[in-house]
Amino acid sequence: MSFGIPKKIERLVKMTLEGAQAKVIMDGKISTTFGISIGVRQRDDLTATLFNLVLHKALINMEQSNMIRRRRIRIKRIRRRRRIRRRRRRRIRKKKKTTTKKKKTVHSVEETDTYT
């Protein structure tokens, strides 16, 4: 990938990443050294910078292919559909509430007094 970075800096980055070795501590014992051929070191300042460079390049490629624009349009359509559905559901609920309101009937119990 071309990021517009000078070749000298590219070579320096490669030198720091190539030939990386690691050891693992397990149950208090240190393993033998093994080479790391994929990935970058954790907590390395270079890791975040490389990630940002690659992400930036990916976003530029997506913009150039109009992928982001198409997705934005699609997301707007989806949101619009959801908004319309919500409005329809609210209208239906309101209609149901108004048509199914029960008339309250009051039952009166007559009291009879009995005198003995």
GIDA-V867966 format. One record per backbone hydrogen bond with DSSP energy under -0.5 kcal/mol. NH is the residue of the N-H (numbers start at 1). CO is the residue of the C=O. Records with the same first field share a line. If there is no record, write none. Layout:
NH: CO / CO
This chain:
3: 1
9: 6
10: 6
11: 7
12: 8
13: 9
14: 10
15: 11
16: 12
17: 13
18: 14
20: 17
22: 34
26: 24 / 29
29: 26
31: 24
34: 22
36: 20
37: 35
44: 41
47: 44
48: 44
49: 45
50: 46
51: 47
52: 48
53: 49
54: 50
55: 51
56: 52
57: 53
58: 54
59: 55
60: 56
61: 57
62: 58
63: 59
64: 60
65: 61
66: 63
67: 62
68: 62
70: 66
71: 67
72: 68
73: 69
74: 70
75: 71
76: 72
77: 73
78: 74
79: 75
80: 76
81: 77
82: 78
83: 79
84: 80
85: 81
86: 82
87: 83
88: 84
89: 85
90: 86
91: 87
92: 88
93: 89
94: 90
95: 91
96: 92
97: 93
98: 94
99: 95
100: 96
107: 105
108: 106
110: 108
112: 110
113: 111
114: 112
115: 113
116: 114
